Amino acid sequence: MKFKKGIALFVLTAAAALGAVFALNAKVSNNPTESIIGYVRDSECVYRFHEIVKPLPNGCVEACVRGGSSLVILTKQEEVYHPISPEMPAKDIRSKLLPFVGKLVKMSGTIYSRGGAKAIAVERIEELKE
């Protein structure tokens, strides 16, 4: 009898673990895909220098990014979005954004918000002409 209970417990535990794995690999949200337009910027200057929306051509953005500053999207309406991975567990998103640093882009994905902060799970990114 103890043996059957042990097997039943094992099967239930295994099923729960498999369910969790499948849930993590699934898309995180059923929210619709939305698009934002903005500049790929370093977070340091975005928060410290409110008067600057478009990156200056003095190499500052590139220097901050090389120094390890996190990347954000700053819209012309001065909304800040933190780019995140569309997958769970999260995959590296920074390397996908590096070619667009300092450029105006259209980014598509699921938008999330919490406590006033906004994030976009980046599914597509394309450079726009100004």
N, CA, C and O of each residue as an XYZ file, in Angstrom:
520
protein
N       0.818     -1.184      0.000
C       0.000      0.000      0.000
C       0.873      1.265      0.000
O       0.588      2.226     -0.714
N       1.953      1.248      0.821
C       2.851      2.392      0.863
C       3.520      2.593     -0.487
O       3.776      3.723     -0.903
N       3.801      1.485     -1.169
C       4.450      1.545     -2.472
C       3.548      2.262     -3.486
O       4.023      3.093     -4.260
N       2.253      1.942     -3.480
C       1.307      2.575     -4.412
C       1.157      4.070     -4.117
O       1.052      4.880     -5.038
N       1.147      4.431     -2.835
C       1.059      5.852     -2.479
C       2.312      6.586     -2.939
O       2.236      7.722     -3.405
N       3.450      5.941     -2.807
C       4.719      6.539     -3.242
C       4.731      6.761     -4.744
O       5.179      7.807     -5.214
N       4.246      5.791     -5.498
C       4.196      5.932     -6.960
C       3.221      7.043     -7.337
O       3.517      7.860     -8.209
N       2.071      7.075     -6.690
C       1.078      8.104     -6.983
C       1.649      9.497     -6.695
O       1.447     10.428     -7.476
N       2.349      9.634     -5.595
C       2.956     10.908     -5.242
C       4.020     11.301     -6.266
O       4.109     12.466     -6.655
N       4.816     10.342     -6.696
C       5.839     10.594     -7.707
C       5.214     11.062     -9.017
O       5.687     12.022     -9.624
N       4.150     10.383     -9.455
C       3.482     10.735    -10.717
C       2.897     12.147    -10.632
O       3.027     12.923    -11.579
N       2.266     12.484     -9.527
C       1.698     13.816     -9.360
C       2.776     14.893     -9.353
O       2.604     15.953     -9.955
N       3.878     14.624     -8.678
C       4.986     15.572     -8.636
C       5.589     15.773    -10.022
O       5.872     16.902    -10.422
N       5.785     14.681    -10.750
C       6.338     14.765    -12.102
C       5.404     15.542    -13.022
O       5.863     16.360    -13.820
N       4.109     15.298    -12.921
C       3.132     16.006    -13.752
C       3.147     17.501    -13.449
O       3.077     18.321    -14.365
N       3.235     17.853    -12.188
C       3.284     19.269    -11.803
C       4.551     19.930    -12.339
O       4.506     21.061    -12.824
N       5.672     19.231    -12.253
C       6.938     19.773    -12.747
C       6.880     19.978    -14.256
O       7.327     21.011    -14.754
N       6.340     19.014    -14.988
C       6.217     19.147    -16.438
C       5.297     20.310    -16.799
O       5.572     21.063    -17.734
N       4.222     20.447    -16.066
C       3.309     21.560    -16.306
C       3.996     22.898    -16.112
O       3.776     23.831    -16.885
N       4.823     22.996    -15.090
C       5.556     24.237    -14.829
C       6.544     24.531    -15.957
O       6.686     25.682    -16.369
N       7.222     23.512    -16.456
C       8.177     23.697    -17.558
C       7.455     24.184    -18.802
O       7.913     25.122    -19.454
N       6.333     23.561    -19.142
C       5.578     23.985    -20.316
C       5.039     25.399    -20.137
O       5.010     26.169    -21.097
N       4.624     25.745    -18.963
C       4.108     27.090    -18.701
C       5.207     28.132    -18.853
O       4.954     29.213    -19.384
N       6.419     27.834    -18.399
C       7.528     28.772    -18.527
C       7.949     28.963    -19.969
O       8.363     30.057    -20.350
N       7.852     27.927    -20.774
C       8.255     28.027    -22.165
C       7.179     28.642    -23.043
O       7.461     29.047    -24.170
N       5.981     28.718    -22.557
C       4.902     29.327    -23.321
C       5.059     30.837    -23.299
O       5.790     31.388    -22.476
N       4.361     31.500    -24.215
C       4.358     32.950    -24.197
C       3.780     33.423    -22.879
O       2.840     32.826    -22.354
N       4.335     34.484    -22.352
C       3.971     34.941    -21.022
C       2.581     35.563    -20.986
O       1.898     35.467    -19.966
N       2.150     36.189    -22.058
C       0.906     36.939    -22.014
C       0.067     36.693    -23.252
O       0.584     36.387    -24.327
N      -1.224     36.831    -23.081
C      -2.134     36.782    -24.212
C      -2.513     38.191    -24.637
O      -3.420     38.363    -25.452
N      -1.837     39.202    -24.102
C      -2.106     40.584    -24.467
C      -1.762     40.797    -25.934
O      -0.875     40.130    -26.468
N      -2.462     41.729    -26.593
C      -2.173     41.987    -28.003
C      -0.809     42.638    -28.185
O      -0.293     43.297    -27.282
N      -0.239     42.442    -29.360
C       1.021     43.089    -29.709
C       0.756     44.564    -29.987
O      -0.180     44.915    -30.705
N       1.588     45.414    -29.413
C       1.485     46.851    -29.625
C       2.825     47.359    -30.134
O       3.829     46.650    -30.056
N       2.847     48.578    -30.653
C       4.080     49.181    -31.147
C       4.318     50.524    -30.487
O       3.380     51.260    -30.181
N       5.583     50.830    -30.275
C       5.990     52.141    -29.780
C       7.075     52.665    -30.703
O       7.766     51.890    -31.365
N       7.221     53.972    -30.744
C       8.276     54.605    -31.530
C       9.087     55.464    -30.580
O       8.539     56.265    -29.823
N      10.396     55.291    -30.628
C      11.257     56.062    -29.744
C      12.719     55.812    -30.033
O      13.070     55.076    -30.955
N      13.556     56.425    -29.241
C      15.008     56.299    -29.382
C      15.540     55.251    -28.415
O      15.123     55.198    -27.258
N      16.461     54.417    -28.891
C      17.155     53.474    -28.017
C      18.243     54.275    -27.312
O      19.166     54.783    -27.950
N      18.127     54.383    -25.993
C      18.985     55.259    -25.211
C      19.568     54.522    -24.012
O      19.099     53.452    -23.622
N      20.596     55.125    -23.446
C      21.119     54.633    -22.173
C      20.247     55.218    -21.068
O      19.834     56.375    -21.144
N      19.972     54.427    -20.056
C      19.066     54.876    -18.997
C      19.660     56.006    -18.151
O      18.921     56.821    -17.601
N      20.965     56.057    -18.048
C      21.616     57.078    -17.212
C      21.218     58.488    -17.649
O      20.738     59.280    -16.838
N      21.418     58.795    -18.923
C      21.128     60.149    -19.418
C      19.626     60.420    -19.493
O      19.187     61.550    -19.279
N      18.848     59.397    -19.794
C      17.393     59.578    -19.883
C      16.844     60.112    -18.565
O      16.000     61.008    -18.556
N      17.316     59.571    -17.470
C      16.799     59.995    -16.173
C      17.487     61.239    -15.620
O      16.891     61.961    -14.820
N      18.702     61.500    -16.020
C      19.441     62.652    -15.469
C      19.236     63.936    -16.258
O      19.264     65.024    -15.684
N      19.030     63.824    -17.565
C      18.944     65.014    -18.424
C      17.595     65.023    -19.141
O      17.473     64.526    -20.261
N      16.593     65.588    -18.490
C      15.224     65.573    -19.001
C      15.046     66.421    -20.248
O      14.095     66.209    -21.000
N      15.929     67.370    -20.486
C      15.781     68.258    -21.632
C      16.198     67.603    -22.953
O      15.965     68.175    -24.018
N      16.801     66.433    -22.904
C      17.297     65.770    -24.109
C      16.448     64.528    -24.399
O      16.390     63.602    -23.590
N      15.792     64.523    -25.565
C      15.031     63.347    -25.995
C      15.841     62.588    -27.038
O      16.117     61.399    -26.880
N      16.216     63.277    -28.093
C      17.031     62.680    -29.145
C      18.497     62.696    -28.702
O      18.989     63.722    -28.233
N      19.191     61.574    -28.848
C      20.602     61.532    -28.417
C      21.456     62.568    -29.150
O      21.270     62.811    -30.342
N      22.377     63.162    -28.428
C      23.299     64.119    -29.027
C      24.364     63.372    -29.838
O      24.727     62.246    -29.496
N      24.866     63.998    -30.912
C      25.869     63.323    -31.752
C      27.292     63.435    -31.209
O      28.246     63.457    -31.987
N      27.448     63.504    -29.895
C      28.772     63.692    -29.304
C      29.384     62.392    -28.757
O      30.436     62.426    -28.118
N      28.733     61.257    -29.005
C      29.284     59.987    -28.555
C      28.942     59.624    -27.129
O      29.384     58.589    -26.629
N      28.166     60.456    -26.467
C      27.830     60.225    -25.056
C      27.033     58.933    -24.867
O      27.342     58.135    -23.981
N      26.013     58.729    -25.696
C      25.180     57.521    -25.579
C      26.039     56.274    -25.751
O      25.948     55.331    -24.966
N      26.860     56.282    -26.772
C      27.707     55.126    -27.052
C      28.672     54.854    -25.896
O      28.907     53.701    -25.535
N      29.228     55.919    -25.318
C      30.163     55.753    -24.198
C      29.447     55.155    -22.982
O      29.986     54.270    -22.317
N      28.242     55.635    -22.695
C      27.499     55.095    -21.550
C      27.125     53.628    -21.774
O      27.169     52.819    -20.847
N      26.756     53.297    -23.009
C      26.393     51.914    -23.321
C      27.614     51.009    -23.197
O      27.514     49.911    -22.649
N      28.766     51.456    -23.701
C      30.001     50.671    -23.551
C      30.334     50.490    -22.079
O      30.891     49.465    -21.687
N      29.993     51.484    -21.261
C      30.254     51.411    -19.825
C      29.298     50.495    -19.080
O      29.490     50.227    -17.894
N      28.256     50.007    -19.777
C      27.349     49.046    -19.151
C      25.982     49.578    -18.776
O      25.185     48.857    -18.175
N      25.691     50.830    -19.117
C      24.378     51.388    -18.792
C      23.274     50.555    -19.435
O      23.423     50.074    -20.558
N      22.178     50.389    -18.721
C      21.063     49.631    -19.289
C      20.416     50.442    -20.404
O      20.525     51.668    -20.440
N      19.742     49.744    -21.311
C      19.102     50.387    -22.454
C      17.614     50.560    -22.203
O      16.964     49.700    -21.607
N      17.086     51.685    -22.666
C      15.655     51.966    -22.576
C      15.215     52.569    -23.900
O      16.034     52.955    -24.734
N      13.902     52.640    -24.070
C      13.332     53.321    -25.224
C      12.675     54.589    -24.697
O      11.847     54.531    -23.788
N      13.042     55.739    -25.266
C      12.466     57.018    -24.882
C      11.657     57.542    -26.057
O      12.206     57.823    -27.123
N      10.340     57.674    -25.856
C       9.475     58.170    -26.928
C       9.561     59.697    -26.982
O      10.070     60.338    -26.063
N       9.051     60.264    -28.080
C       9.036     61.723    -28.216
C       8.098     62.359    -27.194
O       8.207     63.551    -26.906
N       7.179     61.565    -26.648
C       6.287     62.043    -25.588
C       6.933     61.876    -24.207
O       6.297     62.103    -23.178
N       8.205     61.476    -24.207
C       9.023     61.289    -23.015
C       8.552     60.151    -22.119
O       8.732     60.197    -20.903
N       7.953     59.135    -22.720
C       7.630     57.908    -21.995
C       8.837     56.988    -22.083
O       9.459     56.871    -23.139
N       9.166     56.340    -20.986
C      10.322     55.442    -20.935
C       9.822     54.006    -20.858
O       8.994     53.668    -20.012
N      10.337     53.165    -21.756
C      10.014     51.731    -21.771
C      11.298     50.940    -21.567
O      12.326     51.229    -22.180
N      11.225     49.953    -20.711
C      12.353     49.057    -20.494
C      12.152     47.830    -21.387
O      11.150     47.129    -21.246
N      13.083     47.563    -22.299
C      12.944     46.381    -23.154
C      13.217     45.112    -22.360
O      14.191     45.029    -21.612
N      12.344     44.127    -22.533
C      12.507     42.839    -21.864
C      12.346     41.722    -22.884
O      11.843     41.944    -23.986
N      12.769     40.543    -22.518
C      12.666     39.372    -23.378
C      11.209     38.928    -23.490
O      10.468     38.977    -22.508
N      10.798     38.496    -24.679
C       9.439     37.971    -24.815
C       9.325     36.531    -24.329
O       8.230     35.969    -24.313
N      10.435     35.932    -23.935
C      10.445     34.537    -23.519
C      10.670     34.411    -22.018
O      11.267     35.281    -21.382
N      10.178     33.308    -21.474
C      10.437     32.973    -20.076
C      10.965     31.554    -20.026
O      10.313     30.671    -20.582
N      12.071     31.275    -19.415
C      12.940     32.236    -18.753
C      13.528     33.219    -19.760
O      13.670     32.909    -20.943
N      13.861     34.390    -19.275
C      14.310     35.486    -20.129
C      15.586     35.136    -20.886
O      16.465     34.438    -20.380
N      15.659     35.635    -22.096
C      16.857     35.514    -22.934
C      17.469     36.909    -23.065
O      16.803     37.911    -22.807
N      18.742     36.968    -23.466
C      19.444     38.240    -23.615
C      18.747     39.117    -24.653
O      18.558     38.690    -25.792
N      18.368     40.318    -24.280
C      17.736     41.255    -25.194
C      18.702     42.376    -25.572
O      18.569     42.976    -26.639
N      19.667     42.659    -24.707
C      20.607     43.767    -24.941
C      21.349     43.628    -26.263
O      21.485     44.606    -26.998
N      21.828     42.434    -26.574
C      22.599     42.241    -27.806
C      21.763     42.536    -29.052
O      22.300     42.959    -30.076
N      20.459     42.316    -28.967
C      19.579     42.615    -30.101
C      19.367     44.116    -30.273
O      19.072     44.583    -31.373
N      19.519     44.869    -29.184
C      19.292     46.312    -29.234
C      20.544     47.113    -29.582
O      20.431     48.239    -30.069
N      21.720     46.567    -29.348
C      22.961     47.312    -29.541
C      23.108     47.942    -30.926
O      23.592     49.070    -31.011
N      22.715     47.270    -32.023
C      22.845     47.923    -33.333
C      21.957     49.162    -33.499
O      22.150     49.936    -34.436
N      20.997     49.356    -32.609
C      20.050     50.461    -32.720
C      20.302     51.590    -31.723
O      19.501     52.521    -31.644
N      21.378     51.530    -30.970
C      21.665     52.552    -29.956
C      21.741     53.930    -30.606
O      22.459     54.138    -31.584
N      20.983     54.862    -30.038
C      20.975     56.235    -30.529
C      20.059     56.467    -31.718
O      19.965     57.589    -32.215
N      19.386     55.430    -32.177
C      18.554     55.543    -33.376
C      17.071     55.538    -33.027
O      16.659     55.031    -31.983
N      16.277     56.119    -33.931
C      14.827     56.103    -33.812
C      14.331     54.761    -34.322
O      14.681     54.348    -35.428
N      13.523     54.080    -33.528
C      13.054     52.742    -33.894
C      11.552     52.598    -33.666
O      10.937     53.347    -32.907
N      10.996     51.620    -34.342
C       9.637     51.153    -34.053
C       9.808     49.778    -33.448
O      10.379     48.877    -34.062
N       9.304     49.629    -32.233
C       9.448     48.378    -31.506
C       8.059     47.802    -31.264
O       7.150     48.504    -30.820
N       7.906     46.514    -31.563
C       6.611     45.861    -31.379
C       6.742     44.730    -30.378
O       7.761     44.042    -30.325
N       5.689     44.547    -29.580
C       5.667     43.484    -28.592
C       4.564     43.737    -27.580
O       3.749     44.645    -27.741
N       4.552     42.940    -26.559
C       3.561     43.080    -25.494
C       4.060     44.106    -24.490
O       5.213     44.062    -24.062
N       3.182     45.031    -24.119
C       3.543     46.075    -23.161
C       3.007     45.706    -21.778
O       1.862     45.280    -21.625
N       3.864     45.883    -20.786
C       3.521     45.604    -19.390
C       3.761     46.875    -18.582
O       4.582     47.711    -18.961
N       3.054     47.018    -17.481
C       3.323     48.139    -16.579
C       3.135     47.685    -15.139
O       2.351     46.785    -14.837
N       3.883     48.343    -14.269
C       3.793     48.031    -12.846
C       4.338     49.213    -12.061
O       5.482     49.623    -12.258
N       3.526     49.751    -11.181
C       3.962     50.843    -10.325
C       4.472     52.059    -11.077
O       5.360     52.755    -10.584
N       3.939     52.326    -12.243
C       4.367     53.473    -13.035
C       5.461     53.152    -14.047
O       5.677     53.926    -14.979
N       6.150     52.033    -13.884
C       7.182     51.637    -14.844
C       6.533     50.905    -16.016
O       5.511     50.237    -15.854
N       7.137     51.038    -17.199
C       6.621     50.372    -18.393
C       7.725     49.522    -19.012
O       8.905     49.872    -18.981
N       7.301     48.398    -19.573
C       8.246     47.507    -20.252
C       7.592     47.008    -21.523
O       6.367     46.943    -21.625
N       8.423     46.656    -22.492
C       7.930     46.049    -23.718
C       8.724     44.777    -23.980
O       9.955     44.793    -24.010
N       8.001     43.672    -24.170
C       8.626     42.397    -24.517
C       8.907     42.445    -26.018
O       7.993     42.285    -26.826
N      10.146     42.662    -26.384
C      10.539     42.976    -27.754
C      10.419     41.758    -28.670
O      11.162     40.786    -28.541
N       9.476     41.838    -29.584
C       9.301     40.793    -30.588
C       9.847     41.221    -31.944
O      10.294     40.392    -32.737
N       9.805     42.539    -32.203
C      10.271     43.062    -33.492
C      10.808     44.474    -33.277
O      10.260     45.254    -32.499
N      11.900     44.784    -33.990
C      12.470     46.124    -33.911
C      12.966     46.505    -35.296
O      13.609     45.707    -35.979
N      12.658     47.742    -35.709
C      13.126     48.230    -36.997
C      13.509     49.701    -36.879
O      12.866     50.469    -36.163
N      14.564     50.080    -37.592
C      15.005     51.459    -37.573
C      14.091     52.292    -38.458
O      13.644     51.843    -39.514
N      13.820     53.515    -38.008
C      12.993     54.452    -38.768
C      13.834     55.625    -39.215
O      14.821     55.974    -38.568
N      13.449     56.226    -40.311
C      14.104     57.467    -40.767
C      13.461     58.621    -40.034
O      12.256     58.619    -39.781
N      14.270     59.606    -39.693
C      13.724     60.771    -38.968
C      13.161     61.788    -39.906
O      12.663     62.825    -39.467
